[in-house]
Amino acid sequence: MIVNDEKTEYEITTKTTIAYSFANFADNSIQQTFNFLLFTFYYAVVGLNVNLITLGFIIWSVWNSINDPLLGALSDRTTSKWGRRKPYIIAGIIPTIIITVLLWTPPKGGSQLSIFLYFLIIIILYDTFYTMYNLNQMALYPEMYSSLEDRSKANTILQASTVFALMVAFISPSIFVPKFDDPQYFDRYVYAGFFIAVIVAISVIIFLKYGLKEREEFVKDAESAPNLLKSLKYSFSNRAFITYIIANFGMWYSFGLLTAMTPLYGSFVLNIDNSLLLSLLLGLTFISATFCMILWQKISIKIGVRMGLIIALGSLLITALPFMFIDNFLAGVIVYIIAGFTLSGMLFFRRVTLAAVIDDDELRTGVRREGGYYGVDALVTKFSTIFIFLTIGLVFNSVGWAIFDPRGTTSETIFGLRSLMYIFPAIACVIGIIAMLFFPITKERYDYLTRDTSVLHEEKKKKLYDSNKN
């Protein structure tokens, strides 16, 4: 961006958007590998009791309740010659890349206590640095793209990178780990972690060099950004944000259960004994999601984010229903491909919906608080992880699977896995739909936000120009 006269020149090219999408690719490659394999690794391969895994995530969530909002508010109030977001992006991603490997190196043959302590410490360290990177790279999006049309077009590229990242996260580990739930492949997991770390490092370099853009007219916002307590107060008094985070909780809870349970569901319900075939199921889901992304872009422009997200959540009730009945690989291929339609919609609308909430808040307060909102949003997303493992723990304890025993599979175990793939996600999506019915930003309201925020941004540009001139 160049400040040279009263009208500040600012343009985001397609090339820049593609480079920015590498940040999204790196983000999802790390996090979805974590979501996909961490439970299976510690439960089935390492042998950690499911109740200890659940306890670890409960303690982790307490830390998140402090860490996520604090980092968001701190980012909003930061002023530096490198901008508000860049220092945190760099400081967060380097340790995250290292920890991506260390996640898979617990003490081999250790006691339940030693493994639990390692598990707890490493996931807390992981989340601290990952959140520092994640919320700041995501906070760039509503700053860089203002109108619904621009956001929809950019989001199509970003979500295509998300889908590609999901394919990498779900398929590449199978190259190193022939069977995800087999303890004999304990050491292979670290190879998969190292591979992901290298891919992420390369992607982040591309993003930092070509895709990281911060708008100078928002520099002054850091001076008037609220402190942590006021930021939380503003966020939780915003009706649009409250309804959004309930729906977002439903989305991530559903998506998290489906991905976390796929290795065990595939092995014991679909009778798949090859990790590559299991990964292929999820890979087909994301290929399908890629082709559906343009459709969701058109839907968002036509009917707005509110109704679009309601449709995306509602579609899961139909597309995931066959998980209750199928019992072989070929049927799984068909169902996972169909599920890509729903996944595509959830991925697409999450980002554009929160961007609308941030615009609405800026008009009310005069300050852009992406960090504050993304911090609380990250916290809610992490809480969905807690509920995922509480749900898994509840179901596995009820069917006698507190400690993994592949020989102890019964009809109750099979039903438990099926319910985790459909019944619980369906309930979460219904709650999300109900919340979005009360979301106040209709398509008409969004158009109004686009117009008025453009005027406000021009005023900020003029103030910046005047201050630079003086």
DRENKE-210541 format. One line per field, with one value per residue (C-alpha): residue in one letter; y, z, x. Coordinates in Angstrom, 3 decimals, decimal comma, always signed. Example, Ala and Ser with C-alpha at 12.3 -4.5 7.8 and 13.67 -1.06 7.14 Angstrom:
BEGIN
rest A  S;
v -4,500  -1,060;
w +7,800  +7,140;
u +12,300  +13,670;
***
This chain:
BEGIN
rest M  I  V  N  D  E  K  T  E  Y  E  I  T  T  K  T  T  I  A  Y  S  F  A  N  F  A  D  N  S  I  Q  Q  T  F  N  F  L  L  F  T  F  Y  Y  A  V  V  G  L  N  V  N  L  I  T  L  G  F  I  I  W  S  V  W  N  S  I  N  D  P  L  L  G  A  L  S  D  R  T  T  S  K  W  G  R  R  K  P  Y  I  I  A  G  I  I  P  T  I  I  I  T  V  L  L  W  T  P  P  K  G  G  S  Q  L  S  I  F  L  Y  F  L  I  I  I  I  L  Y  D  T  F  Y  T  M  Y  N  L  N  Q  M  A  L  Y  P  E  M  Y  S  S  L  E  D  R  S  K  A  N  T  I  L  Q  A  S  T  V  F  A  L  M  V  A  F  I  S  P  S  I  F  V  P  K  F  D  D  P  Q  Y  F  D  R  Y  V  Y  A  G  F  F  I  A  V  I  V  A  I  S  V  I  I  F  L  K  Y  G  L  K  E  R  E  E  F  V  K  D  A  E  S  A  P  N  L  L  K  S  L  K  Y  S  F  S  N  R  A  F  I  T  Y  I  I  A  N  F  G  M  W  Y  S  F  G  L  L  T  A  M  T  P  L  Y  G  S  F  V  L  N  I  D  N  S  L  L  L  S  L  L  L  G  L  T  F  I  S  A  T  F  C  M  I  L  W  Q  K  I  S  I  K  I  G  V  R  M  G  L  I  I  A  L  G  S  L  L  I  T  A  L  P  F  M  F  I  D  N  F  L  A  G  V  I  V  Y  I  I  A  G  F  T  L  S  G  M  L  F  F  R  R  V  T  L  A  A  V  I  D  D  D  E  L  R  T  G  V  R  R  E  G  G  Y  Y  G  V  D  A  L  V  T  K  F  S  T  I  F  I  F  L  T  I  G  L  V  F  N  S  V  G  W  A  I  F  D  P  R  G  T  T  S  E  T  I  F  G  L  R  S  L  M  Y  I  F  P  A  I  A  C  V  I  G  I  I  A  M  L  F  F  P  I  T  K  E  R  Y  D  Y  L  T  R  D  T  S  V  L  H  E  E  K  K  K  K  L  Y  D  S  N  K  N;
v +0,000  +3,518  +6,671  +9,505  +11,826  +12,302  +9,119  +6,221  +3,696  +0,215  -2,857  -6,573  -8,526  -12,151  -12,930  -11,455  -13,402  -16,643  -15,865  -15,062  -18,397  -20,120  -18,818  -20,545  -23,689  -23,805  -23,143  -25,954  -28,427  -28,160  -28,004  -30,702  -33,143  -32,441  -32,995  -36,057  -38,152  -36,907  -38,837  -42,065  -41,818  -41,303  -43,600  -46,533  -46,394  -44,991  -46,560  -43,536  -43,997  -42,063  -40,477  -39,055  -37,715  -36,023  -34,611  -33,256  -31,408  -30,001  -28,501  -27,317  -25,511  -23,636  -22,329  -21,424  -19,359  -17,039  -17,420  -16,930  -13,708  -12,243  -12,743  -11,286  -8,140  -7,719  -7,909  -5,219  -2,858  -3,445  -0,752  -1,500  -0,646  -4,149  -3,640  -5,095  -8,708  -9,569  -9,764  -12,299  -14,303  -14,773  -15,326  -17,915  -19,984  -20,886  -22,725  -24,204  -25,865  -27,426  -28,621  -30,178  -32,797  -33,064  -33,898  -37,423  -38,117  -39,097  -41,417  -44,818  -47,480  -44,871  -45,005  -43,578  -40,616  -39,779  -40,040  -37,914  -35,180  -35,119  -35,004  -32,139  -30,005  -30,460  -29,612  -26,479  -25,340  -26,193  -24,222  -21,163  -20,642  -21,937  -19,465  -16,626  -17,444  -18,493  -15,586  -12,977  -14,434  -14,792  -11,229  -9,979  -11,241  -8,734  -5,930  -6,863  -7,459  -5,121  -5,953  -9,209  -9,763  -9,266  -11,430  -14,166  -14,231  -14,199  -16,747  -19,143  -19,112  -19,343  -22,260  -24,051  -23,827  -25,143  -28,146  -28,821  -28,543  -31,012  -33,458  -33,080  -33,483  -36,568  -38,340  -37,675  -39,396  -42,655  -42,615  -43,048  -44,895  -48,009  -48,518  -45,620  -47,643  -50,175  -49,662  -51,174  -47,967  -45,712  -44,362  -43,650  -40,834  -38,547  -38,912  -37,733  -34,810  -33,823  -33,939  -31,632  -29,278  -28,902  -28,253  -25,642  -23,876  -23,483  -22,213  -19,614  -18,237  -17,662  -15,995  -13,687  -12,611  -12,071  -12,235  -10,385  -6,985  -4,678  -1,547  +1,571  +3,355  +0,927  +1,705  +4,399  +1,901  +0,340  +3,561  +3,400  -0,385  -1,537  -3,537  -7,233  -6,859  -4,201  -6,207  -9,247  -7,076  -5,611  -9,030  -10,796  -7,929  -8,179  -10,192  -10,981  -12,392  -14,483  -16,136  -16,674  -18,374  -20,757  -21,759  -21,923  -24,183  -26,519  -26,507  -27,282  -29,826  -31,690  -31,425  -32,384  -35,501  -36,666  -36,295  -37,606  -40,704  -41,575  -43,768  -45,923  -45,760  -46,856  -49,704  -51,185  -50,180  -50,105  -52,892  -50,999  -52,211  -49,863  -46,295  -45,100  -46,196  -44,464  -41,285  -41,650  -41,381  -37,987  -36,977  -37,598  -35,504  -32,545  -32,971  -32,856  -29,801  -27,996  -28,371  -27,200  -24,040  -21,981  -22,994  -21,713  -18,475  -17,906  -18,805  -16,274  -13,449  -14,428  -14,903  -13,623  -15,252  -15,825  -18,024  -19,582  -20,833  -22,137  -24,171  -25,490  -26,628  -28,133  -30,127  -32,169  -33,662  -35,288  -35,928  -37,549  -39,744  -42,768  -43,036  -44,783  -47,611  -48,150  -51,003  -51,215  -49,180  -48,548  -47,213  -45,080  -43,577  -42,421  -41,009  -39,175  -37,585  -36,378  -35,049  -32,781  -30,547  -29,825  -29,425  -26,954  -24,745  -24,784  -23,826  -21,091  -19,301  -19,378  -16,707  -14,365  -14,465  -13,391  -10,676  -9,243  -9,250  -7,334  -4,740  -4,243  -3,752  -1,220  +0,906  +0,855  +1,560  +3,186  +0,650  -2,582  -5,383  -8,444  -9,742  -9,522  -11,296  -13,958  -14,549  -15,276  -17,240  -19,351  -19,983  -21,188  -23,407  -24,954  -25,509  -27,543  -29,818  -30,301  -31,320  -33,631  -35,565  -35,441  -36,979  -39,616  -40,399  -40,721  -43,058  -45,172  -45,602  -46,667  -49,370  -50,651  -49,009  -46,719  -48,387  -49,350  -53,051  -54,020  -57,512  -56,112  -54,781  -55,452  -54,331  -51,642  -50,419  -50,228  -48,265  -45,944  -45,178  -44,626  -42,245  -40,236  -39,888  -38,735  -38,352  -35,984  -33,864  -33,600  -32,289  -29,684  -28,523  -28,148  -25,903  -23,921  -23,502  -22,206  -19,693  -18,422  -17,793  -14,972  -13,664  -9,988  -9,366  -10,144  -9,689  -6,209  -5,340  -6,675  -4,385  -1,474  -2,474  -2,602  +0,901  +2,514  +0,838  +2,040  +5,604  +5,103  +3,706  +6,715  +8,950  +6,948  +7,244  +11,011  +11,221  +9,108  +11,318  +14,474  +13,100  +12,018  +15,433  +17,176;
w +0,000  -0,865  +0,940  -1,520  -1,469  +0,148  -1,490  -0,231  -2,906  -1,821  -3,957  -3,281  -6,414  -7,121  -6,823  -3,310  -2,367  -3,557  -1,505  +1,504  +1,033  +1,911  +5,469  +5,505  +4,007  +6,691  +9,442  +8,430  +7,624  +11,222  +12,986  +10,997  +11,446  +15,169  +15,011  +12,785  +14,458  +17,982  +19,624  +17,689  +18,385  +22,147  +22,624  +20,295  +19,656  +22,897  +25,069  +27,161  +28,975  +27,312  +30,658  +30,990  +27,443  +28,335  +31,556  +29,602  +27,223  +30,096  +31,677  +28,212  +27,835  +31,119  +29,731  +26,464  +28,325  +29,299  +26,392  +23,373  +24,333  +25,837  +22,644  +20,565  +22,669  +22,879  +19,097  +18,608  +20,941  +19,417  +17,480  +15,855  +12,710  +11,456  +11,998  +14,456  +13,263  +11,727  +14,982  +16,461  +13,243  +13,161  +16,917  +16,853  +13,781  +14,488  +17,799  +16,317  +13,524  +16,066  +18,314  +15,288  +15,449  +19,258  +19,477  +18,364  +20,734  +24,125  +26,358  +24,703  +27,175  +29,887  +32,689  +32,283  +34,461  +32,500  +29,171  +30,487  +31,719  +28,382  +26,538  +28,698  +28,470  +24,729  +23,799  +25,983  +24,347  +20,927  +21,454  +22,885  +19,845  +17,277  +18,501  +18,300  +14,606  +13,784  +15,085  +13,649  +10,145  +10,116  +11,404  +8,169  +6,063  +6,995  +6,838  +3,364  +1,796  +2,480  +0,319  +0,332  -3,317  -2,706  +0,401  -1,401  -4,269  -1,939  +0,326  -2,584  -3,039  +0,703  +1,181  -1,830  +0,030  +3,130  +1,215  -0,175  +3,368  +4,615  +1,917  +2,948  +6,638  +6,094  +3,262  +3,773  +7,207  +5,589  +3,535  +6,778  +8,973  +7,283  +9,983  +12,209  +15,230  +15,308  +18,170  +16,110  +14,033  +17,048  +15,630  +12,193  +13,486  +14,051  +10,373  +9,416  +11,835  +10,353  +6,829  +7,809  +9,549  +6,398  +4,189  +6,651  +6,872  +3,085  +2,924  +5,643  +3,894  +0,745  +2,794  +4,669  +1,526  -0,841  +0,975  +4,289  +3,862  +6,631  +5,851  +7,243  +7,861  +10,731  +12,500  +14,640  +15,800  +18,114  +20,137  +20,949  +21,068  +24,373  +27,004  +27,540  +29,889  +27,764  +24,621  +26,141  +27,285  +23,804  +22,170  +24,436  +24,257  +20,456  +19,468  +16,014  +17,510  +20,128  +17,541  +15,244  +17,865  +18,790  +15,136  +14,791  +17,835  +16,129  +12,931  +14,567  +16,949  +14,006  +11,794  +14,653  +15,557  +11,944  +11,396  +14,814  +14,517  +10,885  +11,648  +14,154  +12,247  +9,083  +10,815  +12,849  +11,003  +7,372  +7,946  +6,314  +7,432  +5,340  +6,377  +2,783  +2,064  +5,238  +4,184  +0,705  +2,154  +3,646  +0,574  -1,622  +0,778  +0,272  -3,490  -3,519  -1,240  -3,673  -6,555  -4,344  -3,210  -6,259  -5,702  -2,114  -3,342  -5,647  -2,842  -0,501  -3,032  -3,861  -0,385  +2,065  +4,799  +7,258  +5,056  +3,404  +6,715  +7,748  +4,528  +5,058  +8,609  +7,566  +4,753  +7,283  +8,632  +5,226  +3,919  +7,140  +7,825  +5,912  +8,485  +10,659  +8,127  +5,786  +6,482  +3,644  +1,843  -1,413  +0,428  +2,468  -0,697  -1,864  +1,511  +2,133  -1,329  -0,646  +2,748  +0,893  -0,058  +3,599  +4,582  +1,748  +2,966  +6,575  +5,577  +3,238  +5,525  +8,726  +7,571  +5,741  +8,582  +11,231  +8,895  +8,774  +12,578  +12,742  +10,234  +12,268  +15,414  +13,687  +12,733  +16,340  +17,999  +15,277  +15,896  +14,097  +16,648  +14,542  +17,153  +19,967  +17,987  +16,543  +20,030  +21,485  +18,357  +18,797  +22,407  +21,367  +18,700  +21,330  +23,634  +20,855  +21,131  +24,830  +24,083  +21,346  +23,791  +26,547  +24,054  +22,959  +26,586  +27,475  +24,569  +24,919  +28,673  +28,095  +25,604  +27,583  +25,485  +28,083  +27,125  +23,474  +22,840  +19,172  +20,248  +22,431  +19,569  +20,050  +18,496  +21,205  +20,162  +16,529  +17,440  +19,579  +16,616  +14,360  +16,870  +17,072  +13,280  +13,010  +16,077  +18,051  +15,027  +13,944  +17,366  +17,248  +13,774  +14,804  +17,670  +15,174  +12,837  +15,675  +16,609  +13,037  +12,797  +15,283  +13,465  +12,817  +9,747  +6,800  +3,193  +3,186  +6,402  +4,934  +1,912  +4,307  +6,265  +3,098  +2,090  +5,501  +6,377  +3,037  +4,038  +7,471  +5,945  +3,641  +6,707  +8,379  +5,251  +5,279  +8,950  +8,240  +5,287  +7,356  +10,235  +7,849  +6,162  +9,513;
u +0,000  +1,264  +0,153  +0,694  -2,301  -5,665  -6,900  -4,871  -4,036  -4,970  -5,402  -5,334  -4,482  -5,333  -1,622  -1,579  -4,707  -3,129  -0,015  -2,205  -3,968  -0,674  -1,178  -4,537  -3,016  -0,311  -2,843  -5,175  -2,399  -1,213  -4,549  -6,329  -3,452  -3,842  -7,614  -7,433  -4,757  -4,042  -6,872  -6,234  -2,491  -2,722  -5,736  -5,058  -1,296  +0,146  -2,575  -3,570  -6,891  -9,716  -10,600  -7,084  -7,271  -10,559  -9,076  -6,120  -8,400  -10,471  -7,324  -6,269  -9,606  -9,084  -5,796  -7,525  -10,114  -7,244  -4,843  -7,119  -8,978  -5,789  -3,781  -6,610  -6,992  -3,208  -2,910  -5,575  -3,675  -0,234  +1,611  +4,953  +6,868  +5,959  +2,206  -0,304  -0,389  +2,993  +5,033  +2,612  +2,409  +6,182  +6,545  +3,773  +4,530  +8,181  +7,513  +4,323  +6,304  +8,682  +5,853  +4,121  +6,888  +7,020  +3,303  +4,189  +7,118  +5,635  +7,711  +7,526  +6,478  +5,970  +3,420  -0,066  +0,985  +4,150  +2,333  -0,530  +1,838  +3,650  +0,321  -0,948  +2,202  +2,649  -0,961  -0,862  +2,395  +1,020  -2,153  -0,406  +1,797  -0,678  -3,318  -0,796  -0,348  -3,902  -5,950  -3,568  -3,380  -7,165  -7,606  -6,029  -8,945  -11,703  -9,123  -7,904  -11,334  -14,264  -17,299  -19,282  -18,380  -14,636  -14,780  -16,671  -14,182  -11,178  -12,804  -13,224  -9,440  -8,830  -11,194  -9,725  -6,408  -8,192  -9,466  -5,990  -4,593  -7,181  -6,162  -2,515  -3,398  -5,540  -3,706  +0,019  +0,227  -0,893  +2,319  +4,259  +1,726  +0,240  -2,419  -3,391  -4,574  -1,710  +0,825  +3,656  +3,697  +4,331  +7,619  +6,161  +3,965  +6,950  +7,890  +4,426  +4,753  +8,112  +6,686  +3,809  +6,259  +8,380  +5,338  +4,076  +7,444  +7,633  +4,042  +4,577  +7,663  +5,577  +2,833  +5,217  +7,029  +4,101  +0,753  +0,945  -0,731  -1,922  -3,924  -2,300  -5,594  -6,245  -2,953  -4,584  -7,231  -4,638  -4,544  -8,264  -8,713  -10,260  -8,417  -9,123  -12,090  -13,770  -13,062  -14,784  -17,687  -18,178  -17,902  -20,380  -22,874  -22,927  -26,006  -24,654  -21,464  -23,261  -25,515  -22,540  -20,339  -23,164  -23,466  -19,685  -19,513  -21,976  -19,925  -16,589  -18,073  -19,619  -16,569  -14,239  -16,220  -16,383  -12,633  -11,536  -13,742  -13,028  -9,947  -11,880  -15,182  -13,401  -11,574  -14,424  -17,615  -16,487  -13,906  -11,032  -7,599  -5,448  -4,604  -4,343  -7,919  -9,100  -7,332  -8,798  -12,306  -11,540  -9,564  -12,609  -14,678  -12,376  -12,129  -15,923  -15,826  -13,519  -15,960  -18,837  -17,041  -18,035  -21,662  -21,537  -19,946  -22,918  -25,333  -23,702  -24,006  -27,584  -29,104  -26,477  -24,420  -27,281  -29,448  -26,408  -25,038  -28,461  -28,612  -25,067  -25,852  -29,169  -27,597  -25,582  -28,807  -29,274  -25,763  -24,448  -27,498  -26,091  -23,271  -25,864  -26,307  -23,348  -20,913  -18,368  -15,733  -17,633  -20,666  -18,284  -16,803  -20,239  -21,278  -18,002  -18,182  -21,732  -20,622  -18,198  -21,137  -21,891  -18,243  -17,718  -20,566  -19,375  -15,843  -17,047  -19,494  -17,458  -15,020  -17,422  -19,964  -17,473  -16,172  -19,704  -19,862  -16,560  -17,815  -20,967  -18,887  -16,622  -19,616  -20,800  -17,434  -15,323  -12,532  -11,673  -11,192  -10,433  -7,998  -10,534  -13,224  -10,946  -9,522  -12,960  -13,877  -10,739  -11,734  -15,190  -13,648  -11,364  -14,330  -15,915  -12,866  -13,595  -17,151  -15,917  -13,746  -16,344  -18,765  -16,253  -15,429  -19,118  -19,815  -16,658  -17,147  -20,746  -19,702  -16,694  -13,990  -12,328  -9,042  -8,654  -9,224  -9,691  -10,762  -13,536  -15,650  -19,376  -22,649  -22,769  -19,319  -20,410  -23,540  -21,424  -19,168  -22,192  -23,789  -20,570  -20,628  -24,242  -26,488  -24,267  -23,201  -26,849  -27,890  -25,106  -26,132  -29,780  -28,650  -26,557  -29,531  -31,709  -28,993  -28,621  -32,362  -31,700  -28,596  -29,438  -27,261  -29,511  -28,398  -29,919  -28,092  -24,836  -25,186  -25,696  -22,586  -20,495  -21,567  -21,117  -17,822  -16,422  -17,308  -15,736  -12,552  -12,260  -12,486  -9,709  -7,577  -8,017  -7,027  -3,955  -3,032  -3,470  -1,362  +1,414  +1,349  +1,721;
***
